[in-house]
Amino acid sequence: MGLWQWFFDNLIAGRSSVTEPDRQSRPARTVSSTATATLDEPCPSIDVHDDSIGTNPWWIPDGEALGHPFVIPKPDFTPEAEALDRILFAHLDGHELHLPPLPAVAERVIQKLSNVNYNAAEIAREIEEDPVIAGAVIRMVNSAMYAGVQQITALLPAVNRLGANAVRTLMLHQALRAATFRRQGGDDQLADIVWKRSLAAGCIMRSLAPCAGLDAEEAFIIGLLHDIGCVVVQRETQKHQKALHYDIELDAFDYLCQEYHQEFGELVAGQWGLPETLRKLIASHHAVPEPNDPLRRERLLLQLTGMINGMVGYGVPAIYHLLDTVPVQALDLVGNRRFTDRLVELPGLIELHVASLAF
């Protein structure tokens, strides 16, 4: 059973030895105004072995590089960061931890879209009850990925142009965004980092899924939500910053996310009623998969996604020779021309995707 179908059925039933990279030199991500690639149409193939290119492609860096996912060493904590660490540890059982809910409008829209004969006008009326979600739909339909000849300014034609799959995906986007950008005090720098990492991960997973024998749309959901526990760390961090009037270092935040996001993610997955397979991946996606693990390919692709995210500027920075990494070797992707073509197009696809949805 697919993740979406499980999700719909559940709702209808009424379910209630390498040195650490320099973090100070994180590459800034800018959106190219000339990007024309789409998520569904791969860029033309490029022969990366052509000597005329003159330089290595981005996934084959010069010099030494990692072959395994980078593990963040504990940085020198300030007293405030030490206190936050203790607070997060005390919340591991979920006691007195306020988890983000699934927004009501998003839940109702997903319910209605489970019917193949859904009424687009009803979907539009549901969406218009939430101005934030309504605005997101209008921006999405006029983005580079979906825009037609004429600009759309009304919800009903927007729903008709996007179609059920895109609207469903946007509802989960908005659920994650609502959880991430709920104001807890302080600025939105951490929220923006967490949000864009999630969008980039979803894009990478969807693009590489066919190379790993996975469904692209299910892979997108896995990529989007697998680090949802980082949202809990971010929210607690912002509350702590507001109370103590200090700004946490990004190194410390990344380390705390690494230490706690799987446990907190499992709690959120339970509250949102996500399917068991997705819940398992959220709870243990950093585990080394056994040969007989039924989620082996998903785990390997998630680990590869984390590496790529760090190399293209959205995740924790690290340099890998991707073709020598454990996930690529284990998924038998070396020499796979389709995989190579996807790597060529990925940076542009990620920028387009994040630019379209990170509003």
Helices and strands as residue ranges (DSSP letters): H 3-12, G 23-25, G 51-53, H 79-90, H 104-113, H 120-127, H 131-141, H 155-180, H 189-208, G 209-212, H 216-225, H 229-244, H 250-271, H 276-284, H 296-311, G 322-324, H 326-330, H 337-357
